[in-house]
Amino acid sequence: MQITVYSAPWCGDCREAKRFLDKHQIAYTEINIETTPGAAEEVIKQTGKRAIPQFVIDGKWVQPYTPREGFLYDEMSELLGVTTP
């Protein structure tokens, strides 16, 4: 499984998403939309919105959180095949 995470250092939801992946030892490539030319535009092109974090899992774009509600632990656990206590 190949995972890319579009994120930014100032984004709390992004930090939480990466903590989740790190906790479950899931490898990913991070793309910082602030420093990678064209990355922010790619997020908008693919999702139709300015929303990070965004996961790209084997080519499929997935928003791993709900605005104002936070990271989708159960959904992402199921999608990525991990168990949560």
N, CA, C and O of each residue as an XYZ file, in Angstrom:
340
protein
N       0.857     -1.179      0.000
C       0.000      0.000      0.000
C       0.897      1.234      0.000
O       1.815      1.346      0.813
N       0.626      2.151     -0.911
C       1.366      3.404     -0.954
C       0.470      4.535     -0.478
O      -0.644      4.719     -0.969
N       0.983      5.291      0.492
C       0.210      6.396      1.063
C       1.017      7.679      0.945
O       2.196      7.737      1.292
N       0.347      8.694      0.448
C       0.903     10.041      0.423
C       0.000     10.910      1.268
O      -1.225     10.819      1.182
N       0.611     11.759      2.091
C      -0.146     12.670      2.956
C       0.175     14.104      2.533
O       1.321     14.547      2.604
N      -0.853     14.810      2.096
C      -0.721     16.242      1.818
C      -1.037     16.969      3.114
O      -2.111     16.794      3.690
N      -0.088     17.793      3.571
C      -0.251     18.437      4.869
C       0.506     19.752      4.915
O       1.134     20.161      3.939
N       0.435     20.409      6.077
C       1.193     21.628      6.347
C       1.549     21.636      7.836
O       0.795     21.105      8.652
N       2.687     22.230      8.194
C       3.131     22.223      9.590
C       2.151     22.889     10.560
O       2.088     22.497     11.726
N       1.399     23.869     10.113
C       0.489     24.605     10.989
C      -0.847     23.889     11.202
O      -1.676     24.351     11.986
N      -1.059     22.777     10.517
C      -2.353     22.090     10.514
C      -2.434     21.035     11.623
O      -1.744     20.018     11.567
N      -3.268     21.278     12.615
C      -3.452     20.345     13.719
C      -4.026     19.005     13.277
O      -3.599     17.959     13.766
N      -4.980     19.023     12.364
C      -5.547     17.771     11.853
C      -4.490     16.959     11.109
O      -4.513     15.728     11.137
N      -3.569     17.646     10.447
C      -2.479     16.961      9.742
C      -1.561     16.271     10.738
O      -1.172     15.121     10.534
N      -1.214     16.964     11.810
C      -0.351     16.361     12.839
C      -1.020     15.129     13.430
O      -0.356     14.119     13.662
N      -2.312     15.198     13.675
C      -3.041     14.059     14.231
C      -3.066     12.891     13.246
O      -2.899     11.740     13.649
N      -3.271     13.171     11.984
C      -3.285     12.118     10.957
C      -1.932     11.421     10.884
O      -1.870     10.196     10.786
N      -0.846     12.196     10.932
C       0.489     11.605     10.870
C       0.813     10.833     12.148
O       1.488      9.806     12.090
N       0.342     11.310     13.299
C       0.523     10.553     14.559
C      -0.151      9.197     14.463
O       0.403      8.190     14.904
N      -1.347      9.167     13.885
C      -2.072      7.910     13.703
C      -1.250      6.946     12.841
O      -1.068      5.784     13.205
N      -0.762      7.425     11.717
C       0.030      6.572     10.829
C       1.305      6.101     11.518
O       1.672      4.931     11.417
N       1.971      7.001     12.211
C       3.203      6.639     12.921
C       2.935      5.612     14.015
O       3.692      4.653     14.167
N       1.868      5.808     14.771
C       1.515      4.884     15.857
C       1.329      3.468     15.330
O       1.707      2.499     15.989
N       0.749      3.352     14.152
C       0.476      2.039     13.575
C       1.577      1.592     12.603
O       1.425      0.615     11.869
N       2.678      2.332     12.621
C       3.857      2.010     11.811
C       3.499      1.829     10.335
O       3.939      0.890      9.672
N       2.689      2.761      9.853
C       2.291      2.765      8.444
C       3.172      3.777      7.714
O       3.163      4.968      8.026
N       3.915      3.293      6.759
C       4.816      4.154      5.999
C       4.019      5.084      5.077
O       2.999      4.695      4.508
N       4.502      6.300      4.945
C       3.857      7.270      4.065
C       4.873      8.276      3.564
O       5.946      8.444      4.145
N       4.522      8.932      2.490
C       5.302     10.036      1.958
C       4.520     11.303      2.257
O       3.324     11.389      1.978
N       5.198     12.272      2.821
C       4.530     13.532      3.154
C       4.848     14.587      2.103
O       5.994     14.734      1.678
N       3.824     15.312      1.693
C       3.997     16.454      0.803
C       3.498     17.689      1.542
O       2.312     17.815      1.845
N       4.417     18.586      1.821
C       4.101     19.828      2.506
C       3.580     20.812      1.456
O       4.317     21.221      0.559
N       2.314     21.184      1.575
C       1.717     22.074      0.568
C       2.302     23.481      0.612
O       2.135     24.251     -0.334
N       2.986     23.823      1.701
C       3.596     25.145      1.817
C       4.913     25.236      1.055
O       5.274     26.310      0.574
N       5.632     24.128      0.940
C       6.970     24.169      0.353
C       7.106     23.405     -0.962
O       8.129     23.516     -1.638
N       6.096     22.638     -1.328
C       6.156     21.862     -2.569
C       5.379     22.603     -3.658
O       4.157     22.724     -3.577
N       6.080     23.094     -4.667
C       5.396     23.836     -5.728
C       4.270     23.013     -6.362
O       4.465     21.862     -6.753
N       3.094     23.628     -6.455
C       1.948     23.000     -7.098
C       1.150     22.054     -6.217
O       0.096     21.576     -6.637
N       1.620     21.767     -5.004
C       0.935     20.789     -4.146
C      -0.442     21.277     -3.708
O      -1.408     20.516     -3.754
N      -0.544     22.532     -3.284
C      -1.843     23.054     -2.845
C      -2.838     23.039     -4.010
O      -4.014     22.721     -3.828
N      -2.360     23.381     -5.191
C      -3.218     23.376     -6.369
C      -3.664     21.949     -6.708
O      -4.790     21.738     -7.159
N      -2.783     20.978     -6.490
C      -3.132     19.578     -6.758
C      -4.242     19.108     -5.827
O      -5.142     18.381     -6.250
N      -4.184     19.517     -4.566
C      -5.245     19.166     -3.617
C      -6.579     19.719     -4.108
O      -7.586     19.011     -4.119
N      -6.579     20.966     -4.506
C      -7.812     21.596     -4.993
C      -8.297     20.897     -6.269
O      -9.489     20.629     -6.418
N      -7.381     20.608     -7.175
C      -7.737     19.951     -8.432
C      -8.372     18.578     -8.178
O      -9.359     18.218     -8.819
N      -7.806     17.826     -7.252
C      -8.269     16.463     -7.008
C      -9.514     16.382     -6.127
O     -10.341     15.486     -6.296
N      -9.646     17.327     -5.180
C     -10.738     17.236     -4.206
C     -11.805     18.302     -4.381
O     -12.918     18.164     -3.872
N     -11.465     19.371     -5.104
C     -12.420     20.460     -5.277
C     -12.502     21.391     -4.084
O     -13.397     22.233     -4.006
N     -11.552     21.238     -3.136
C     -11.578     22.119     -1.958
C     -10.179     22.300     -1.394
O      -9.256     21.542     -1.692
N     -10.058     23.327     -0.570
C      -8.809     23.591      0.143
C      -8.908     22.912      1.494
O      -9.263     23.551      2.484
N      -8.607     21.655      1.546
C      -8.769     20.909      2.783
C      -7.599     19.946      2.963
O      -7.348     19.087      2.118
N      -6.896     20.104      4.070
C      -5.840     19.161      4.422
C      -6.067     18.715      5.847
O      -6.659     19.463      6.624
N      -5.629     17.547      6.220
C      -4.824     16.632      5.437
C      -5.661     15.892      4.393
O      -6.878     15.758      4.513
N      -4.970     15.430      3.392
C      -5.548     14.536      2.396
C      -4.610     13.345      2.282
O      -3.392     13.510      2.215
N      -5.173     12.156      2.259
C      -4.402     10.947      2.000
C      -4.626     10.560      0.545
O      -5.719     10.734      0.006
N      -3.591     10.040     -0.077
C      -3.728      9.394     -1.369
C      -3.264      7.957     -1.131
O      -2.077      7.702     -0.929
N      -4.212      7.031     -1.156
C      -3.940      5.634     -0.855
C      -4.048      4.840     -2.147
O      -5.131      4.667     -2.707
N      -2.895      4.362     -2.605
C      -2.838      3.630     -3.879
C      -3.578      4.377     -4.988
O      -4.317      3.781     -5.771
N      -3.364      5.690     -5.038
C      -3.939      6.509     -6.100
C      -5.319      7.077     -5.821
O      -5.812      7.899     -6.594
N      -5.954      6.657     -4.732
C      -7.298      7.147     -4.401
C      -7.205      8.233     -3.320
O      -6.576      8.031     -2.281
N      -7.826      9.366     -3.572
C      -7.816     10.481     -2.630
C      -8.854     10.242     -1.538
O     -10.007      9.908     -1.812
N      -8.410     10.425     -0.278
C      -9.270     10.188      0.882
C      -9.074     11.325      1.876
O      -7.941     11.664      2.219
N     -10.156     11.907      2.334
C     -10.077     12.920      3.391
C     -10.245     12.198      4.720
O     -11.326     11.681      5.004
N      -9.183     12.152      5.553
C      -9.213     11.339      6.765
C      -9.811     12.024      7.989
O      -9.601     11.564      9.111
N     -10.532     13.082      7.800
C     -11.111     13.801      8.929
C     -12.398     14.484      8.491
O     -12.683     14.622      7.301
N     -13.159     14.904      9.484
C     -14.346     15.710      9.236
C     -14.091     17.079      9.865
O     -13.741     17.155     11.043
N     -14.260     18.160      9.103
C     -14.022     19.486      9.663
C     -14.799     19.706     10.973
O     -15.972     19.350     11.088
N     -14.134     20.279     11.914
C     -14.666     20.602     13.243
C     -14.994     19.369     14.085
O     -15.454     19.503     15.219
N     -14.764     18.172     13.546
C     -14.993     16.953     14.326
C     -13.717     16.161     14.508
O     -13.587     15.427     15.488
N     -12.762     16.290     13.582
C     -11.476     15.660     13.741
C     -11.247     14.408     12.911
O     -11.996     14.091     11.988
N     -10.179     13.711     13.280
C      -9.715     12.539     12.547
C     -10.725     11.401     12.628
O     -11.338     11.173     13.671
N     -10.889     10.695     11.523
C     -11.847      9.588     11.448
C     -11.141      8.277     11.813
O     -10.797      7.481     10.939
N     -10.932      8.068     13.114
C     -10.159      6.907     13.585
C     -10.744      5.582     13.111
O     -10.019      4.751     12.564
N     -12.027      5.373     13.310
C     -12.639      4.090     12.952
C     -12.574      3.838     11.450
O     -12.204      2.747     11.015
N     -12.930      4.842     10.664
C     -12.941      4.680      9.212
C     -11.536      4.438      8.658
O     -11.344      3.587      7.789
N     -10.554      5.192      9.166
C      -9.192      5.041      8.679
C      -8.583      3.717      9.156
O      -7.802      3.095      8.436
N      -8.943      3.293     10.367
C      -8.467      1.991     10.864
C      -8.958      0.873      9.959
O      -8.192     -0.017      9.589
N     -10.214      0.920      9.609
C     -10.786     -0.115      8.736
C     -10.157     -0.054      7.350
O      -9.771     -1.083      6.796
N     -10.051      1.138      6.794
C      -9.498      1.307      5.469
C      -8.041      0.836      5.385
O      -7.621      0.252      4.386
N      -7.283      1.102      6.453
C      -5.860      0.766      6.455
C      -5.555     -0.578      7.102
O      -4.400     -1.001      7.154
N      -6.597     -1.247      7.597
C      -6.413     -2.572      8.150
C      -5.684     -2.623      9.481
O      -4.907     -3.543      9.738
N      -5.938     -1.621     10.337
C      -5.303     -1.621     11.651
C      -6.375     -1.766     12.727
O      -7.545     -1.454     12.504
N      -5.957     -2.242     13.893
C      -6.890     -2.360     15.019
C      -6.589     -1.263     16.014
O      -5.430     -0.928     16.258
N      -7.636     -0.711     16.584
C      -7.490      0.321     17.610
C      -8.129     -0.201     18.890
O      -9.145     -0.895     18.862
N      -7.509      0.149     20.013
C      -8.072     -0.332     21.298
C      -9.403      0.289     21.624
O      -9.990     -0.017     22.662
